[in-house]
Amino acid sequence: MIGYLEGTILHFDSDNILLLADSIGYEILLNPQVVAELRSKNLDDNNANVVSLYIYYHQTERQPKPVLIGFKTLEDKKFFQTFITVDAIGPMKAIKALSQPVGKMANAIEKKDVSFLTALSGIGKRTAQKIIATLNGKVEKFIAVTDHEIAEDQGTIPAQMHNISQQVEDVLVEQLGHSPASAKRLIKEAFEKNTEILTPEELFDEIFQERK
Protein backbone atom coordinates (compact mmCIF):
# COMPACT_ATOMS: atom_id res chain seq x y z
CA MET A 1 0.00 0.00 0.00
CA ILE A 2 1.35 3.42 -0.96
CA GLY A 3 1.09 5.94 1.88
CA TYR A 4 3.73 8.54 1.05
CA LEU A 5 5.64 9.65 -2.03
CA GLU A 6 8.43 12.13 -2.58
CA GLY A 7 9.70 13.04 -6.00
CA THR A 8 9.87 15.45 -8.91
CA ILE A 9 6.87 16.80 -10.80
CA LEU A 10 7.10 15.87 -14.47
CA HIS A 11 3.72 17.15 -15.62
CA PHE A 12 0.77 19.22 -14.42
CA ASP A 13 -2.87 18.73 -15.31
CA SER A 14 -5.98 20.54 -14.06
CA ASP A 15 -6.52 18.18 -11.13
CA ASN A 16 -3.46 15.95 -10.98
CA ILE A 17 0.29 15.73 -11.38
CA LEU A 18 2.69 13.14 -12.71
CA LEU A 19 5.28 12.56 -10.00
CA LEU A 20 8.59 10.84 -10.69
CA ALA A 21 9.71 8.86 -7.63
CA ASP A 22 12.48 6.25 -7.82
CA SER A 23 12.27 6.11 -11.62
CA ILE A 24 8.52 5.44 -11.54
CA GLY A 25 5.90 7.97 -12.62
CA TYR A 26 2.81 8.18 -10.42
CA GLU A 27 -0.38 9.96 -11.46
CA ILE A 28 -1.64 11.65 -8.29
CA LEU A 29 -5.02 13.35 -7.97
CA LEU A 30 -4.96 16.63 -6.06
CA ASN A 31 -7.35 19.42 -5.24
CA PRO A 32 -7.10 21.89 -8.16
CA GLN A 33 -6.03 24.65 -5.78
CA VAL A 34 -3.06 22.56 -4.66
CA VAL A 35 -2.15 21.95 -8.31
CA ALA A 36 -2.30 25.71 -8.94
CA GLU A 37 -0.15 26.37 -5.87
CA LEU A 38 2.49 23.87 -7.00
CA ARG A 39 2.37 25.18 -10.56
CA SER A 40 2.92 28.75 -9.38
CA LYS A 41 6.31 27.89 -7.93
CA ASN A 42 9.35 28.89 -9.89
CA LEU A 43 10.07 25.79 -11.95
CA ASP A 44 13.46 27.19 -12.94
CA ASP A 45 14.55 26.42 -9.40
CA ASN A 46 15.79 22.83 -9.24
CA ASN A 47 13.98 22.31 -5.95
CA ALA A 48 10.74 24.07 -6.88
CA ASN A 49 9.11 21.04 -8.49
CA VAL A 50 10.21 18.58 -5.82
CA VAL A 51 7.23 17.65 -3.69
CA SER A 52 6.35 15.24 -0.87
CA LEU A 53 2.78 14.00 -0.48
CA TYR A 54 0.81 11.78 1.86
CA ILE A 55 -1.18 9.35 -0.26
CA TYR A 56 -4.67 7.92 0.03
CA TYR A 57 -4.88 4.75 -2.09
CA HIS A 58 -8.35 4.18 -3.52
CA GLN A 59 -9.40 0.94 -5.23
CA THR A 60 -12.73 -0.90 -5.04
CA GLU A 61 -14.74 -3.35 -7.14
CA ARG A 62 -16.57 -0.41 -8.68
CA GLN A 63 -13.26 1.46 -9.08
CA PRO A 64 -10.83 -1.31 -10.11
CA LYS A 65 -8.25 1.12 -11.46
CA PRO A 66 -6.18 2.35 -8.50
CA VAL A 67 -6.39 6.07 -7.79
CA LEU A 68 -3.74 7.88 -5.75
CA ILE A 69 -4.95 11.01 -3.98
CA GLY A 70 -2.28 13.31 -2.55
CA PHE A 71 -2.23 15.59 0.49
CA LYS A 72 0.34 18.12 1.61
CA THR A 73 0.02 17.20 5.30
CA LEU A 74 -0.98 14.16 7.30
CA GLU A 75 -3.72 16.22 8.97
CA ASP A 76 -5.24 17.00 5.57
CA LYS A 77 -5.28 13.29 4.76
CA LYS A 78 -6.89 12.43 8.11
CA PHE A 79 -9.59 15.04 7.58
CA PHE A 80 -10.27 13.64 4.11
CA GLN A 81 -10.64 10.13 5.56
CA THR A 82 -13.11 11.52 8.10
CA PHE A 83 -14.95 13.50 5.43
CA ILE A 84 -15.61 10.44 3.23
CA THR A 85 -17.46 8.71 6.08
CA VAL A 86 -20.41 10.93 5.14
CA ASP A 87 -23.03 9.03 3.15
CA ALA A 88 -22.85 9.75 -0.61
CA ILE A 89 -19.43 11.44 -0.42
CA GLY A 90 -16.86 9.20 -2.03
CA PRO A 91 -13.15 9.96 -2.47
CA MET A 92 -13.54 11.46 -5.94
CA LYS A 93 -16.30 13.85 -4.85
CA ALA A 94 -14.51 14.66 -1.60
CA ILE A 95 -11.23 15.75 -3.15
CA LYS A 96 -13.06 18.22 -5.40
CA ALA A 97 -14.97 19.58 -2.41
CA LEU A 98 -11.81 20.19 -0.39
CA SER A 99 -11.25 23.58 -1.98
CA GLN A 100 -10.85 25.41 1.33
CA PRO A 101 -8.28 24.89 4.11
CA VAL A 102 -9.15 21.94 6.34
CA GLY A 103 -9.32 24.16 9.43
CA LYS A 104 -11.96 26.40 7.86
CA MET A 105 -14.03 23.42 6.73
CA ALA A 106 -13.88 21.83 10.17
CA ASN A 107 -14.87 25.13 11.76
CA ALA A 108 -17.86 25.44 9.40
CA ILE A 109 -18.99 21.91 10.28
CA GLU A 110 -18.73 22.58 14.01
CA LYS A 111 -20.64 25.86 13.62
CA LYS A 112 -23.25 24.18 11.34
CA ASP A 113 -22.55 26.73 8.63
CA VAL A 114 -24.58 25.39 5.71
CA SER A 115 -23.87 28.40 3.48
CA PHE A 116 -20.10 27.85 3.74
CA LEU A 117 -20.42 24.16 2.89
CA THR A 118 -22.74 24.71 -0.07
CA ALA A 119 -20.12 27.02 -1.58
CA LEU A 120 -17.79 24.01 -1.93
CA SER A 121 -17.62 22.26 -5.28
CA GLY A 122 -20.34 19.63 -5.71
CA ILE A 123 -21.95 20.21 -2.29
CA GLY A 124 -25.66 21.07 -2.30
CA LYS A 125 -27.82 22.00 0.66
CA ARG A 126 -28.95 18.44 1.40
CA THR A 127 -25.38 17.13 1.26
CA ALA A 128 -24.21 19.97 3.50
CA GLN A 129 -26.84 18.99 6.05
CA LYS A 130 -25.65 15.37 5.87
CA ILE A 131 -22.08 16.50 6.46
CA ILE A 132 -23.10 18.45 9.55
CA ALA A 133 -25.31 15.64 10.88
CA THR A 134 -22.51 13.10 10.46
CA LEU A 135 -19.43 15.07 11.46
CA ASN A 136 -20.54 17.79 13.88
CA GLY A 137 -18.67 17.21 17.13
CA LYS A 138 -16.07 14.98 15.44
CA VAL A 139 -13.77 17.41 13.62
CA GLU A 140 -12.81 19.97 16.27
CA LYS A 141 -9.24 18.68 16.31
CA PHE A 142 -8.81 19.85 12.71
CA ILE A 143 -9.72 23.47 13.44
CA ALA A 144 -6.54 25.40 12.79
CA VAL A 145 -5.74 28.31 15.05
CA THR A 146 -2.39 30.05 14.66
CA ASP A 147 -0.43 31.36 17.61
CA HIS A 148 -1.35 34.89 16.50
CA GLU A 149 -5.05 34.04 16.48
CA ILE A 150 -4.80 32.43 19.90
CA ALA A 151 -3.14 35.56 21.27
CA GLU A 152 -5.92 37.68 19.82
CA ASP A 153 -8.53 35.33 21.27
CA GLN A 154 -6.98 35.55 24.72
CA GLY A 155 -7.06 39.32 24.41
CA THR A 156 -10.86 39.25 24.23
CA ILE A 157 -11.13 37.52 27.64
CA PRO A 158 -11.40 39.91 30.61
CA ALA A 159 -8.11 39.97 32.51
CA GLN A 160 -9.76 38.98 35.80
CA MET A 161 -11.24 35.92 34.10
CA HIS A 162 -7.94 34.43 32.89
CA ASN A 163 -7.64 32.17 35.94
CA ILE A 164 -11.17 30.84 35.41
CA SER A 165 -10.59 30.34 31.70
CA GLN A 166 -7.37 28.43 32.41
CA GLN A 167 -9.18 26.09 34.79
CA VAL A 168 -11.85 25.39 32.20
CA GLU A 169 -9.29 24.99 29.42
CA ASP A 170 -7.42 22.38 31.48
CA VAL A 171 -10.60 20.34 31.92
CA LEU A 172 -11.57 20.64 28.25
CA VAL A 173 -8.13 19.44 27.14
CA GLU A 174 -7.16 16.89 29.79
CA GLN A 175 -10.56 15.34 30.54
CA LEU A 176 -12.76 16.00 27.51
CA GLY A 177 -10.26 15.50 24.70
CA HIS A 178 -10.28 18.95 23.08
CA SER A 179 -7.15 20.37 21.50
CA PRO A 180 -5.73 23.49 23.22
CA ALA A 181 -6.72 25.58 20.18
CA SER A 182 -10.29 24.23 20.23
CA ALA A 183 -10.59 24.83 23.99
CA LYS A 184 -9.39 28.43 23.66
CA ARG A 185 -11.86 29.07 20.86
CA LEU A 186 -14.79 27.66 22.85
CA ILE A 187 -13.87 29.80 25.86
CA LYS A 188 -13.49 32.93 23.72
CA GLU A 189 -16.89 32.41 22.09
CA ALA A 190 -18.53 31.82 25.47
CA PHE A 191 -17.20 35.12 26.85
CA GLU A 192 -18.34 36.92 23.69
CA LYS A 193 -21.87 35.54 24.16
CA ASN A 194 -22.05 36.19 27.89
CA THR A 195 -19.99 38.98 29.45
CA GLU A 196 -21.39 38.30 32.93
CA ILE A 197 -19.62 34.95 33.49
CA LEU A 198 -17.99 34.93 36.93
CA THR A 199 -17.23 31.28 37.74
CA PRO A 200 -15.87 28.16 36.01
CA GLU A 201 -19.32 26.59 36.36
CA GLU A 202 -20.97 29.48 34.52
CA LEU A 203 -18.33 29.27 31.81
CA PHE A 204 -18.95 25.55 31.34
CA ASP A 205 -22.70 26.16 31.20
CA GLU A 206 -22.26 28.76 28.47
CA ILE A 207 -19.89 26.56 26.42
CA PHE A 208 -22.14 23.52 26.46
CA GLN A 209 -25.32 25.54 26.02
CA GLU A 210 -23.87 26.79 22.74
CA ARG A 211 -23.07 23.22 21.64
CA LYS A 212 -26.55 21.75 22.24
N, C-alpha and C positions, 0 to 999 in steps of 0.2 A: 504494500500500500504506500502510495506517495503522499507524504505529509509536509514536505518542505523542499523547495528548489531554489538554487542560487545560480545565476548565470548571466549571459549577455543577450540583450534584446536584438533579434535579427530582423524582425518585421512587426509593424503596427497595423492593426485593423481597427474598425470602429468600436468593437467590444472585446477584443482579445489581442494577445501578443504571441509571437513565436519566440520562445526562449531557448537559447542554446546552453545546455548544461552537460558537461562531460561528453561532448561530441554528439549529443542527442538533442533534437529539436522538439520542444514540447509546446503544443498549442494550449494556451491558458486563457480562460474566460475571466474577464475583469469587469467591474463597473466602468461604464464609459468615462466617468469623471477621472477615475484612476488612470485609464489609458491616456486621457488628455494631459493629466499631470506628468506622467512619465514622458510623453511625447514632447512636452514643453521644455524639458531639460536640454541643455546644450549637448547635442550628440557629437560635437567635435571634441569634447572632453572624453578621453578614453574610459573614464569611470562613470560617465553620465548615463550610459545605457546598460550598466551592470545593476541588476536588481535581485533582491531576495524576497521570496513570497512563501507564506504558509498556504498549503494546498488542501482543498476539500475535494476528495475523489468521489465522483458520482457515476454509478452504473447500476442499472436495474434491468429487469426483464423487459420493461417497456422502453428503456433507454439502454440498449445493449452496447452502444458505442460509448466508451469511457469519456467523461468530461472532467477536465481539471479546472477548478475555480480557484483563483488566487486572491490572497488577502495580504495587505501590508503588515498587519500586526496579528498576533495570536488572539487578542481581544476581539478584533473585527471578525475573525473566523468563528470564535465562540458565540458571538452575537448572531451571526448568520445561522449557525446550527440551532440556536434557540428560536430564531425567527421562522425557520421552516417547519417547526412543530405546529404551526397554525394550519388548520384545515384549509386545503385548496391553495396553499402557497408552497410550491415545489422549488427546488434549487434554481431552476432557470428563471422563474418569475421573481424569486427573492433577490437574485443578484442585480436585476434591472431596477428593483425597487430601492436598493440600498444606494440612493443617490445623494444622501445627506450623511454627515458624520454620525457614527454609531451612538455617540453620547446624546446628540440631539434627538435621534429617533427613540432612544430609550426614555428620554425625558418626556417626549410627547406621549408615549405609551403610558407612562406612570401618571401623567396629568390628564389622560383620556382626551387628548387633543385630536379629534377626528379631522378637523380641517387641515392640520399639518400632514397627517397620514394620507389623506386623499390627494395631496399635492405630489405624492411620490408616484413614479411611473408604474402604471398598471394596477393601482390601488383605488378601488371605488369605495363608496360609503359603507356598503355592506361588509366588504373585506376589512376595512378599517375597524369596524365594530367587532369583527371576529378577532382581529389582532389584539385589540384592547381586552376583550373578554378572556382571551387565552393567556396573554402575557402580562397583564397588569399585576404588579406586585412581584414579578419574577425577573425584571431587568434593571432594577435599581443599581446593581453593581457596575453596569455599563455606562452610567451617567458620568460624563467626563466633566470634572471641575478643576480648572488650573489653580495653581497656588495664588495667582493674582485674584481670581474670582473668589477663592476662599477668603482671602484677606478682605475683599470688599464685602463679602457676606458677613464676616465677623464685625465689620464696622457698622452694620445696621442693627446690631444687638446692643441694647442699653448697657453701658459699662457696668452698672451694679448687678446686671443679670449674667455676667460672664461665668460666675461660679456655678449658678444654677444650670446654665447651658452646658457647661463642662460635665456636670454630673449626669445630665440626660444623655449627652453624647456618649459618655462611657458605657451607659446601659445599652444604648442603641447599637453600639459597635460590638461590645464584648458579650452581651447576652442575646441580642436580637438579630445579629448577623449582618447589620448594615455596614457599608464601607464608611470610612471617616468623611469622605466627600458627601455621600448621601445623607449621613447624619447631620452634618453642618447645614445642608440645604433644607432639610426638614425643620430644623430649629429656626433657621432664618425665616422661612415662610410662616411658621407659627407666630413668631414675634410680629411679623408684618400684618397678620390677620388680627392679632389680639395684643394690643400694647399694654394691657393691664395685668399680664401674667406676673405673678410674684413668687411662685413656688415651683419646684420640680414637678409636683403632681399636676398643677395647672398647665404646665408646659406639655407634659405627656398627654393630658386630655385634649389639648388643642391639636397636637400632632395627629393623634389617632382619630379625632373627630373629622379632620380633613381627609383622612384616608378611607373613611367608611363609604 
